[in-house]
Amino acid sequence: MDYKSYNPNYDPKEWNEVFRNNILEVNEGKANDFCKAMENQEFLLHDIRMNKSDGSRFVLSVLIDFDSRLYVNGYYDILLEEYIPKNWVGIFDDPLKHVPDNVKQLFE
């Protein structure tokens, strides 16, 4: 969410690839731009249902709630919840605990 604090030495000009459309701090004001930058990695509900039907499943690893300014990190090996914008809450937890039941059912 706040790539500047995660990697203070990162300079987008030094890279050939563009990372998140060079949005270094993702916050509620940049939600639309961030979602647009991540479109190529988006899974739709249809994709999750289709994948589940073949016996495999998606794992929800991170939850970003722009409305509540909540970041839930499910990765146990990296403290991503520490790299969030000011006025946000970051926690380490199972992201599925923080989604509505109808969404949670897609991952069970």
DRENTORKOL-3810 file (N, C-alpha, C; in nm, 4 decimals):
REM DRENTORKOL-3810
@n.u->0.0817; n.v->-0.1182; n.w->0.0000; ca.u->0.0000; ca.v->0.0000; ca.w->0.0000; c.u->0.0871; c.v->0.1260; c.w->0.0000
@n.u->0.1896; n.v->0.1270; n.w->0.0835; ca.u->0.2802; ca.v->0.2418; ca.w->0.0851; c.u->0.4197; c.v->0.1926; c.w->0.0466
@n.u->0.4414; n.v->0.1865; n.w->-0.0835; ca.u->0.5662; ca.v->0.1295; ca.w->-0.1324; c.u->0.6857; c.v->0.2158; c.w->-0.0955
@n.u->0.6649; n.v->0.3456; n.w->-0.0765; ca.u->0.7752; ca.v->0.4340; ca.w->-0.0375; c.u->0.8312; c.v->0.3942; c.w->0.0989
@n.u->0.7460; n.v->0.3565; n.w->0.1923; ca.u->0.7968; ca.v->0.3154; ca.w->0.3239; c.u->0.8491; c.v->0.1713; c.w->0.3201
@n.u->0.7916; n.v->0.0868; n.w->0.2346; ca.u->0.8380; ca.v->-0.0511; ca.w->0.2212; c.u->0.9778; c.v->-0.0560; c.w->0.1614
@n.u->1.0007; n.v->0.0242; n.w->0.0583; ca.u->1.1303; ca.v->0.0268; ca.w->-0.0081; c.u->1.1672; c.v->0.1714; c.w->-0.0405
@n.u->1.2269; n.v->0.2416; n.w->0.0547; ca.u->1.2591; ca.v->0.3831; ca.w->0.0345; c.u->1.3537; c.v->0.4093; c.w->-0.0828
@n.u->1.4286; n.v->0.3082; n.w->-0.1238; ca.u->1.5237; ca.v->0.3259; ca.w->-0.2347; c.u->1.4617; c.v->0.3059; c.w->-0.3726
@n.u->1.3366; n.v->0.2631; n.w->-0.3777; ca.u->1.2721; ca.v->0.2373; ca.w->-0.5063; c.u->1.2536; c.v->0.3672; c.w->-0.5830
@n.u->1.3036; n.v->0.3667; n.w->-0.7044; ca.u->1.2876; ca.v->0.4812; ca.w->-0.7942; c.u->1.2298; c.v->0.4266; c.w->-0.9253
@n.u->1.1048; n.v->0.4604; n.w->-0.9554; ca.u->1.0412; ca.v->0.4049; ca.w->-1.0757; c.u->1.1168; c.v->0.4352; c.w->-1.2041
@n.u->1.1946; n.v->0.5416; n.w->-1.2056; ca.u->1.2697; ca.v->0.5782; ca.w->-1.3267; c.u->1.3814; c.v->0.4798; c.w->-1.3561
@n.u->1.4219; n.v->0.4033; n.w->-1.2572; ca.u->1.5321; ca.v->0.3086; ca.w->-1.2743; c.u->1.4867; c.v->0.1723; c.w->-1.3259
@n.u->1.3575; n.v->0.1533; n.w->-1.3453; ca.u->1.3045; ca.v->0.0244; ca.w->-1.3851; c.u->1.2408; c.v->0.0318; c.w->-1.5226
@n.u->1.2545; n.v->-0.0745; n.w->-1.6001; ca.u->1.1890; ca.v->-0.0819; ca.w->-1.7295; c.u->1.0402; c.v->-0.1096; c.w->-1.7151
@n.u->1.0041; n.v->-0.1874; n.w->-1.6128; ca.u->0.8641; ca.v->-0.2193; ca.w->-1.5893; c.u->0.7985; c.v->-0.1106; c.w->-1.5057
@n.u->0.6712; n.v->-0.0915; n.w->-1.5303; ca.u->0.5940; ca.v->0.0036; ca.w->-1.4510; c.u->0.5185; c.v->-0.0756; c.w->-1.3453
@n.u->0.5390; n.v->-0.0404; n.w->-1.2192; ca.u->0.4769; ca.v->-0.1098; ca.w->-1.1060; c.u->0.3551; c.v->-0.0311; c.w->-1.0612
@n.u->0.2363; n.v->-0.0901; n.w->-1.0720; ca.u->0.1103; ca.v->-0.0283; ca.w->-1.0285; c.u->0.0920; c.v->0.1129; c.w->-1.0851
@n.u->0.1279; n.v->0.1304; n.w->-1.2102; ca.u->0.1180; ca.v->0.2633; ca.w->-1.2732; c.u->0.1906; c.v->0.3696; c.w->-1.1924
@n.u->0.2972; n.v->0.3274; n.w->-1.1247; ca.u->0.3791; ca.v->0.4162; ca.w->-1.0410; c.u->0.2999; c.v->0.4832; c.w->-0.9294
@n.u->0.1978; n.v->0.4184; n.w->-0.8819; ca.u->0.1247; ca.v->0.4659; ca.w->-0.7642; c.u->0.1989; c.v->0.4096; c.w->-0.6434
@n.u->0.2799; n.v->0.4918; n.w->-0.5812; ca.u->0.3640; ca.v->0.4428; ca.w->-0.4727; c.u->0.2909; c.v->0.4387; c.w->-0.3390
@n.u->0.1903; n.v->0.5247; n.w->-0.3222; ca.u->0.1096; ca.v->0.5172; ca.w->-0.2005; c.u->-0.0361; c.v->0.5001; c.w->-0.2401
@n.u->-0.0899; n.v->0.3834; n.w->-0.2090; ca.u->-0.2289; ca.v->0.3535; ca.w->-0.2401; c.u->-0.3117; c.v->0.3922; c.w->-0.1179
@n.u->-0.4114; n.v->0.4757; n.w->-0.1410; ca.u->-0.5027; ca.v->0.5142; ca.w->-0.0332; c.u->-0.6417; c.v->0.5295; c.w->-0.0925
@n.u->-0.7363; n.v->0.5698; n.w->-0.0093; ca.u->-0.8746; ca.v->0.5780; ca.w->-0.0556; c.u->-0.8913; c.v->0.6792; c.w->-0.1696
@n.u->-0.8071; n.v->0.7807; n.w->-0.1757; ca.u->-0.8149; ca.v->0.8790; ca.w->-0.2835; c.u->-0.7629; c.v->0.8264; c.w->-0.4168
@n.u->-0.6857; n.v->0.7193; n.w->-0.4111; ca.u->-0.6282; ca.v->0.6611; ca.w->-0.5330; c.u->-0.6869; c.v->0.5232; c.w->-0.5630
@n.u->-0.7990; n.v->0.4913; n.w->-0.5007; ca.u->-0.8590; ca.v->0.3581; ca.w->-0.5159; c.u->-0.8895; c.v->0.3265; c.w->-0.6618
@n.u->-0.9529; n.v->0.4179; n.w->-0.7322; ca.u->-0.9879; ca.v->0.3909; ca.w->-0.8728; c.u->-0.8642; c.v->0.3721; c.w->-0.9592
@n.u->-0.7635; n.v->0.4566; n.w->-0.9393; ca.u->-0.6395; ca.v->0.4434; ca.w->-1.0171; c.u->-0.5691; c.v->0.3113; c.w->-0.9859
@n.u->-0.5693; n.v->0.2736; n.w->-0.8589; ca.u->-0.5072; ca.v->0.1478; ca.w->-0.8197; c.u->-0.5793; c.v->0.0294; c.w->-0.8832
@n.u->-0.7122; n.v->0.0297; n.w->-0.8759; ca.u->-0.7895; ca.v->-0.0804; ca.w->-0.9352; c.u->-0.7657; c.v->-0.0888; c.w->-1.0855
@n.u->-0.7553; n.v->0.0238; n.w->-1.1505; ca.u->-0.7262; ca.v->0.0246; ca.w->-1.2944; c.u->-0.5868; c.v->-0.0331; c.w->-1.3210
@n.u->-0.4905; n.v->0.0032; n.w->-1.2386; ca.u->-0.3538; ca.v->-0.0478; ca.w->-1.2548; c.u->-0.3470; c.v->-0.1986; c.w->-1.2334
@n.u->-0.4354; n.v->-0.2517; n.w->-1.1507; ca.u->-0.4328; ca.v->-0.3943; ca.w->-1.1177; c.u->-0.5293; c.v->-0.4766; c.w->-1.2025
@n.u->-0.5954; n.v->-0.4147; n.w->-1.2993; ca.u->-0.6961; ca.v->-0.4852; ca.w->-1.3806; c.u->-0.6466; c.v->-0.6164; c.w->-1.4391
@n.u->-0.5216; n.v->-0.6185; n.w->-1.4825; ca.u->-0.4713; ca.v->-0.7401; ca.w->-1.5472; c.u->-0.4527; c.v->-0.8558; c.w->-1.4494
@n.u->-0.4668; n.v->-0.8301; n.w->-1.3192; ca.u->-0.4556; ca.v->-0.9358; ca.w->-1.2187; c.u->-0.5886; c.v->-0.9618; c.w->-1.1488
@n.u->-0.6943; n.v->-0.9040; n.w->-1.2013; ca.u->-0.8249; ca.v->-0.9127; ca.w->-1.1390; c.u->-0.8899; c.v->-1.0487; c.w->-1.1633
@n.u->-0.9507; n.v->-1.1025; n.w->-1.0586; ca.u->-1.0334; ca.v->-1.2220; ca.w->-1.0694; c.u->-1.1768; c.v->-1.1800; c.w->-1.0452
@n.u->-1.2633; n.v->-1.2187; n.w->-1.1338; ca.u->-1.4040; ca.v->-1.1891; ca.w->-1.1177; c.u->-1.4711; c.v->-1.3026; c.w->-1.0422
@n.u->-1.5878; n.v->-1.2767; n.w->-0.9872; ca.u->-1.6592; ca.v->-1.3821; ca.w->-0.9151; c.u->-1.6790; c.v->-1.5046; c.w->-1.0022
@n.u->-1.7058; n.v->-1.4830; n.w->-1.1307; ca.u->-1.7223; ca.v->-1.5943; ca.w->-1.2243; c.u->-1.5957; c.v->-1.6804; c.w->-1.2274
@n.u->-1.4779; n.v->-1.6167; n.w->-1.2291; ca.u->-1.3516; ca.v->-1.6911; ca.w->-1.2328; c.u->-1.3345; c.v->-1.7766; c.w->-1.1084
@n.u->-1.3715; n.v->-1.7215; n.w->-0.9946; ca.u->-1.3574; ca.v->-1.7950; ca.w->-0.8690; c.u->-1.4517; c.v->-1.9144; c.w->-0.8674
@n.u->-1.5741; n.v->-1.8942; n.w->-0.9122; ca.u->-1.6709; ca.v->-2.0048; ca.w->-0.9153; c.u->-1.6262; c.v->-2.1149; c.w->-1.0116
@n.u->-1.5765; n.v->-2.0759; n.w->-1.1286; ca.u->-1.5330; ca.v->-2.1740; ca.w->-1.2279; c.u->-1.4143; c.v->-2.2532; c.w->-1.1745
@n.u->-1.3218; n.v->-2.1873; n.w->-1.1117; ca.u->-1.2048; ca.v->-2.2540; ca.w->-1.0582; c.u->-1.2460; c.v->-2.3508; c.w->-0.9480
@n.u->-1.3354; n.v->-2.3100; n.w->-0.8630; ca.u->-1.3818; ca.v->-2.3944; ca.w->-0.7534; c.u->-1.4488; c.v->-2.5212; c.w->-0.8065
@n.u->-1.5185; n.v->-2.5092; n.w->-0.9187; ca.u->-1.5899; ca.v->-2.6241; ca.w->-0.9737; c.u->-1.4951; c.v->-2.7326; c.w->-1.0250
@n.u->-1.3698; n.v->-2.6984; n.w->-1.0522; ca.u->-1.2773; ca.v->-2.8013; ca.w->-1.0994; c.u->-1.1933; c.v->-2.8612; c.w->-0.9860
@n.u->-1.2305; n.v->-2.8300; n.w->-0.8611; ca.u->-1.1635; ca.v->-2.8908; ca.w->-0.7469; c.u->-1.0532; c.v->-2.8069; c.w->-0.6867
@n.u->-1.0093; n.v->-2.7039; n.w->-0.7546; ca.u->-0.9067; ca.v->-2.6179; ca.w->-0.6970; c.u->-0.9745; c.v->-2.4996; c.w->-0.6279
@n.u->-0.8963; n.v->-2.4170; n.w->-0.5641; ca.u->-0.9577; ca.v->-2.3024; ca.w->-0.4986; c.u->-0.8612; c.v->-2.1854; c.w->-0.4912
@n.u->-0.9166; n.v->-2.0697; n.w->-0.4843; ca.u->-0.8394; ca.v->-1.9486; ca.w->-0.4651; c.u->-0.8187; c.v->-1.9273; c.w->-0.3155
@n.u->-0.7102; n.v->-1.8646; n.w->-0.2806; ca.u->-0.6849; ca.v->-1.8285; ca.w->-0.1420; c.u->-0.6840; c.v->-1.6767; c.w->-0.1359
@n.u->-0.7650; n.v->-1.6213; n.w->-0.0507; ca.u->-0.7667; ca.v->-1.4770; ca.w->-0.0320; c.u->-0.6541; c.v->-1.4422; c.w->0.0639
@n.u->-0.5508; n.v->-1.3761; n.w->0.0139; ca.u->-0.4312; ca.v->-1.3483; ca.w->0.0928; c.u->-0.4293; c.v->-1.2084; c.w->0.1516
@n.u->-0.4954; n.v->-1.1159; n.w->0.0844; ca.u->-0.4942; ca.v->-0.9770; ca.w->0.1274; c.u->-0.6335; c.v->-0.9189; c.w->0.1052
@n.u->-0.6750; n.v->-0.8332; n.w->0.1953; ca.u->-0.7998; ca.v->-0.7604; ca.w->0.1796; c.u->-0.7704; c.v->-0.6119; c.w->0.1939
@n.u->-0.8135; n.v->-0.5349; n.w->0.0968; ca.u->-0.8018; ca.v->-0.3899; ca.w->0.1027; c.u->-0.9431; c.v->-0.3338; c.w->0.1011
@n.u->-0.9822; n.v->-0.2714; n.w->0.2107; ca.u->-1.1148; ca.v->-0.2105; ca.w->0.2221; c.u->-1.0952; c.v->-0.0588; c.w->0.2201
@n.u->-1.1141; n.v->-0.0005; n.w->0.1023; ca.u->-1.0910; ca.v->0.1421; ca.w->0.0874; c.u->-1.1923; c.v->0.2244; c.w->0.1669
@n.u->-1.3145; n.v->0.1765; n.w->0.1775; ca.u->-1.4173; ca.v->0.2510; ca.w->0.2505; c.u->-1.3849; c.v->0.2605; c.w->0.3997
@n.u->-1.3382; n.v->0.1516; n.w->0.4567; ca.u->-1.3066; ca.v->0.1489; ca.w->0.5997; c.u->-1.1611; c.v->0.1816; c.w->0.6295
@n.u->-1.0814; n.v->0.1968; n.w->0.5243; ca.u->-0.9366; ca.v->0.2198; ca.w->0.5386; c.u->-0.8734; c.v->0.1077; c.w->0.6216
@n.u->-0.9039; n.v->-0.0146; n.w->0.5807; ca.u->-0.8552; ca.v->-0.1339; ca.w->0.6496; c.u->-0.7745; c.v->-0.2192; c.w->0.5529
@n.u->-0.6579; n.v->-0.2625; n.w->0.5975; ca.u->-0.5728; ca.v->-0.3529; ca.w->0.5204; c.u->-0.5518; c.v->-0.4779; c.w->0.6057
@n.u->-0.5909; n.v->-0.5929; n.w->0.5522; ca.u->-0.5751; ca.v->-0.7195; ca.w->0.6237; c.u->-0.4739; c.v->-0.8040; c.w->0.5470
@n.u->-0.3650; n.v->-0.8345; n.w->0.6124; ca.u->-0.2580; ca.v->-0.9127; ca.w->0.5522; c.u->-0.2676; c.v->-1.0574; c.w->0.5991
@n.u->-0.2768; n.v->-1.1484; n.w->0.5057; ca.u->-0.2819; ca.v->-1.2903; ca.w->0.5382; c.u->-0.1506; c.v->-1.3624; c.w->0.5165
@n.u->-0.0473; n.v->-1.2923; n.w->0.4700; ca.u->0.0845; ca.v->-1.3536; ca.w->0.4512; c.u->0.1575; c.v->-1.3562; c.w->0.5850
@n.u->0.1944; n.v->-1.4742; n.w->0.6315; ca.u->0.2592; ca.v->-1.4839; ca.w->0.7620; c.u->0.4079; c.v->-1.4465; c.w->0.7570
@n.u->0.4668; n.v->-1.4468; n.w->0.6388; ca.u->0.6112; ca.v->-1.4301; ca.w->0.6294; c.u->0.6574; c.v->-1.2886; c.w->0.5945
@n.u->0.5665; n.v->-1.1958; n.w->0.5758; ca.u->0.6051; ca.v->-1.0575; ca.w->0.5491; c.u->0.5007; c.v->-0.9655; c.w->0.6128
@n.u->0.5464; n.v->-0.8685; n.w->0.6848; ca.u->0.4594; ca.v->-0.7813; ca.w->0.7628; c.u->0.4038; c.v->-0.6675; c.w->0.6784
@n.u->0.3287; n.v->-0.7024; n.w->0.5752; ca.u->0.2750; ca.v->-0.6009; ca.w->0.4845; c.u->0.1827; c.v->-0.5023; c.w->0.5544
@n.u->0.1204; n.v->-0.5434; n.w->0.6631; ca.u->0.0279; ca.v->-0.4557; ca.w->0.7340; c.u->0.0973; c.v->-0.3345; c.w->0.7960
@n.u->0.2295; n.v->-0.3362; n.w->0.7988; ca.u->0.3041; ca.v->-0.2214; ca.w->0.8510; c.u->0.3229; c.v->-0.1119; c.w->0.7462
@n.u->0.3020; n.v->-0.1434; n.w->0.6211; ca.u->0.3284; ca.v->-0.0495; ca.w->0.5113; c.u->0.1972; c.v->0.0011; c.w->0.4527
@n.u->0.1285; n.v->0.0785; n.w->0.5327; ca.u->-0.0026; ca.v->0.1302; ca.w->0.4931; c.u->-0.0020; c.v->0.2822; c.w->0.5051
@n.u->-0.0941; n.v->0.3490; n.w->0.4382; ca.u->-0.1012; ca.v->0.4947; ca.w->0.4486; c.u->-0.1418; c.v->0.5394; c.w->0.5898
@n.u->-0.1126; n.v->0.6645; n.w->0.6190; ca.u->-0.1562; ca.v->0.7226; ca.w->0.7462; c.u->-0.3087; c.v->0.7162; c.w->0.7536
@n.u->-0.3606; n.v->0.7053; n.w->0.8727; ca.u->-0.5045; ca.v->0.6985; ca.w->0.8992; c.u->-0.5678; c.v->0.5680; c.w->0.8542
@n.u->-0.4885; n.v->0.4670; n.w->0.8246; ca.u->-0.5390; ca.v->0.3341; ca.w->0.7918; c.u->-0.5100; c.v->0.2412; c.w->0.9091
@n.u->-0.5839; n.v->0.1306; n.w->0.9140; ca.u->-0.5578; ca.v->0.0252; ca.w->1.0110; c.u->-0.5045; c.v->-0.0939; c.w->0.9335
@n.u->-0.3929; n.v->-0.1462; n.w->0.9788; ca.u->-0.3347; ca.v->-0.2648; ca.w->0.9174; c.u->-0.3235; c.v->-0.3755; c.w->1.0198
@n.u->-0.3718; n.v->-0.4944; n.w->0.9829; ca.u->-0.3658; ca.v->-0.6070; ca.w->1.0757; c.u->-0.3203; c.v->-0.7330; c.w->1.0027
@n.u->-0.2636; n.v->-0.8232; n.w->1.0803; ca.u->-0.2344; ca.v->-0.9572; ca.w->1.0299; c.u->-0.3483; c.v->-1.0466; c.w->1.0754
@n.u->-0.4176; n.v->-1.1050; n.w->0.9798; ca.u->-0.5317; ca.v->-1.1905; ca.w->1.0112; c.u->-0.5723; c.v->-1.2633; c.w->0.8839
@n.u->-0.6641; n.v->-1.3541; n.w->0.8975; ca.u->-0.7224; ca.v->-1.4213; ca.w->0.7821; c.u->-0.8196; c.v->-1.3238; c.w->0.7158
@n.u->-0.7923; n.v->-1.2795; n.w->0.5931; ca.u->-0.8810; ca.v->-1.1846; ca.w->0.5265; c.u->-1.0259; c.v->-1.2317; c.w->0.5169
@n.u->-1.0476; n.v->-1.3632; n.w->0.5131; ca.u->-1.1847; ca.v->-1.4140; ca.w->0.5028; c.u->-1.2698; c.v->-1.3792; c.w->0.6254
@n.u->-1.2065; n.v->-1.3505; n.w->0.7360; ca.u->-1.2806; ca.v->-1.3107; ca.w->0.8552; c.u->-1.3402; c.v->-1.1708; c.w->0.8415
@n.u->-1.3015; n.v->-1.1001; n.w->0.7375; ca.u->-1.3396; ca.v->-0.9593; ca.w->0.7232; c.u->-1.4222; c.v->-0.9327; c.w->0.5977
@n.u->-1.4759; n.v->-1.0376; n.w->0.5395; ca.u->-1.5610; ca.v->-1.0217; ca.w->0.4212; c.u->-1.7016; c.v->-1.0704; c.w->0.4530
@n.u->-1.8017; n.v->-1.0244; n.w->0.3801; ca.u->-1.9383; ca.v->-1.0730; ca.w->0.4019; c.u->-1.9481; c.v->-1.2236; c.w->0.3759
@n.u->-2.0456; n.v->-1.2868; n.w->0.4381; ca.u->-2.0627; ca.v->-1.4319; ca.w->0.4259; c.u->-2.0777; c.v->-1.4775; c.w->0.2807
@n.u->-2.1477; n.v->-1.3990; n.w->0.1974; ca.u->-2.1666; ca.v->-1.4415; ca.w->0.0581; c.u->-2.0339; c.v->-1.4430; c.w->-0.0180
@n.u->-1.9408; n.v->-1.3607; n.w->0.0201; ca.u->-1.8078; ca.v->-1.3630; ca.w->-0.0426; c.u->-1.7258; c.v->-1.4763; c.w->0.0171
@n.u->-1.7327; n.v->-1.4927; n.w->0.1471; ca.u->-1.6583; ca.v->-1.5982; ca.w->0.2152; c.u->-1.6928; c.v->-1.7359; c.w->0.1570
@n.u->-1.8180; n.v->-1.7580; n.w->0.1242; ca.u->-1.8618; ca.v->-1.8866; ca.w->0.0702; c.u->-1.7925; c.v->-1.9206; c.w->-0.0617
@n.u->-1.7530; n.v->-1.8207; n.w->-0.1363; ca.u->-1.6839; ca.v->-1.8460; ca.w->-0.2633; c.u->-1.5493; c.v->-1.9120; c.w->-0.2430
@n.u->-1.4895; n.v->-1.8928; n.w->-0.1270; ca.u->-1.3558; ca.v->-1.9426; ca.w->-0.1012; c.u->-1.3544; c.v->-2.0703; c.w->-0.0187
@n.u->-1.4702; n.v->-2.1152; n.w->0.0238; ca.u->-1.4753; ca.v->-2.2360; ca.w->0.1090; c.u->-1.4867; c.v->-2.3609; c.w->0.0260
END
